[in-house]
């Protein structure tokens, strides 16, 4: 299927690894020019090379060194890339921590990175999309936004906030060819997940495979797949929602969580 993304420009935050890199690679593969962002120049270089390799050197990739979890980083991005057709707000962090040990700074830190990065980017880029009468804003949220994990309440709170922001922004697009949607991945095999799973393991030094199996068993995850979700699964859905072919999908929270959420709504 031709997703009609040739000539479009897409900015993906948090795009040097994991889901973000998979999304950038998928969009580049469909002919879109992609802007990737990250704090480290070496990680940016590796991500750029990876995208180019997957497209046999045909991809148009711009890398911007910026911390999009800060006001200054967003300003750097806007000054470097003033116009985009597609904005994918993927930047996010997570951690396990007891609710009773969470300080105000823990809540603020996750809110600034997970929520305000997308708010600041959308506040700028969405205006231009509306003026040009085309655009896509996509928030990569999480199933934790509707099934808040007790060991990551502050994380779940930020993912719920993303859903609210996306739904509200969709109301601003009425009468235009701009859409705003959210995608809710489930547990996805991405960089950093191994250390996260090991931190939750009952074993002192579990292997990556042991940590994953224990996590899937202990949390009673009813995934339709037997393992953690491949980032490409999230990227494929994102690419379609980013395309002109998805104009009927607006204000939606699209689940890609492997059957973990047991509600039909």
Rosetta blueprint (number, residue, H / E / L):
1 X L
2 X L
3 X L
4 X L
5 X L
6 X L
7 X L
8 X L
9 X E
10 X E
11 X E
12 X E
13 X L
14 X L
15 X L
16 X L
17 X L
18 X H
19 X H
20 X H
21 X H
22 X H
23 X H
24 X H
25 X H
26 X H
27 X H
28 X H
29 X H
30 X L
31 X L
32 X L
33 X E
34 X E
35 X E
36 X E
37 X E
38 X E
39 X L
40 X L
41 X H
42 X H
43 X H
44 X H
45 X H
46 X H
47 X H
48 X H
49 X H
50 X H
51 X H
52 X H
53 X H
54 X H
55 X L
56 X L
57 X L
58 X L
59 X L
60 X L
61 X E
62 X E
63 X E
64 X E
65 X E
66 X L
67 X L
68 X L
69 X L
70 X L
71 X H
72 X H
73 X H
74 X H
75 X H
76 X H
77 X H
78 X H
79 X H
80 X H
81 X L
82 X L
83 X L
84 X L
85 X L
86 X E
87 X E
88 X E
89 X E
90 X L
91 X L
92 X L
93 X L
94 X L
95 X L
96 X L
97 X L
98 X L
99 X H
100 X H
101 X H
102 X L
103 X L
104 X H
105 X H
106 X H
107 X H
108 X H
109 X H
110 X H
111 X H
112 X H
113 X H
114 X H
115 X H
116 X H
117 X H
118 X H
119 X H
120 X H
121 X H
122 X H
123 X H
124 X H
125 X H
126 X H
127 X H
128 X H
129 X H
130 X H
131 X H
132 X H
133 X L
134 X L
135 X E
136 X E
137 X E
138 X E
139 X E
140 X E
141 X L
142 X L
143 X H
144 X H
145 X H
146 X L
147 X L
148 X L
149 X L
150 X H
151 X H
152 X H
153 X H
154 X H
155 X H
156 X H
157 X H
158 X H
159 X H
160 X H
161 X H
162 X H
163 X H
164 X H
165 X H
166 X H
167 X H
168 X H
169 X H
170 X H
171 X H
172 X L
173 X L
174 X L
175 X L
176 X L
177 X L
178 X E
179 X E
180 X E
181 X E
182 X E
183 X E
184 X E
185 X E
186 X L
187 X L
188 X E
189 X E
190 X L
191 X L
192 X L
193 X H
194 X H
195 X H
196 X H
197 X H
198 X H
199 X H
200 X H
201 X L
202 X L
203 X L
204 X L
205 X L
206 X L
207 X L
208 X H
209 X H
210 X H
211 X H
212 X H
213 X H
214 X H
215 X H
216 X H
217 X H
218 X H
219 X L
220 X L
221 X L
222 X L
223 X L
224 X L
225 X L
226 X L
227 X L
228 X L
229 X E
230 X E
231 X H
232 X H
233 X H
234 X H
235 X H
236 X H
237 X H
238 X H
239 X H
240 X H
241 X H
242 X H
243 X L
244 X H
245 X H
246 X H
247 X L
248 X L
249 X L
250 X L
251 X L
252 X L
253 X E
254 X E
255 X E
256 X E
257 X L
258 X L
259 X L
260 X L
261 X L
262 X L
263 X L
264 X L
265 X L
